[in-house]
Amino acid sequence: MVDQISAAGRARLVKIDTDTPTTRPTRAAPGPNAALASEEVSLSKAAGQFPKGMDAGPPFDLDTVKRIKAEIADGNYPINVDRIADSLFESYHDMIG
């Protein structure tokens, strides 16, 4: 059985201004000294830049992903266990040399 994929479990992405570093105070662990935490984190410009080619969109076919998700949700996605096993053995063989 496959659990359904939902947006509730995904982290939200927020676009940031890459011209200025982002600084945000960290949260302290709950307890009596929680107010004493004052560490900060800053991100460089490079951290906010996408790799080359990513500005055109994701490197996969969104229609295919939607079709596969729908088939999995309906219980109609074919699983070829022989192909999976062969691929696992091939990967294992490549790994051990």
Secondary structure, 3 states (H helix, E strand, C coil): CCCCCCHHHCCCCCCCCCCCCEEEECCCCCCCCHHHCCCEEEECCHHHCCCCCHHHCCCCCHHHHHHHHHHHHHCCCCCCHHHHHHHHHHHHHHHHC
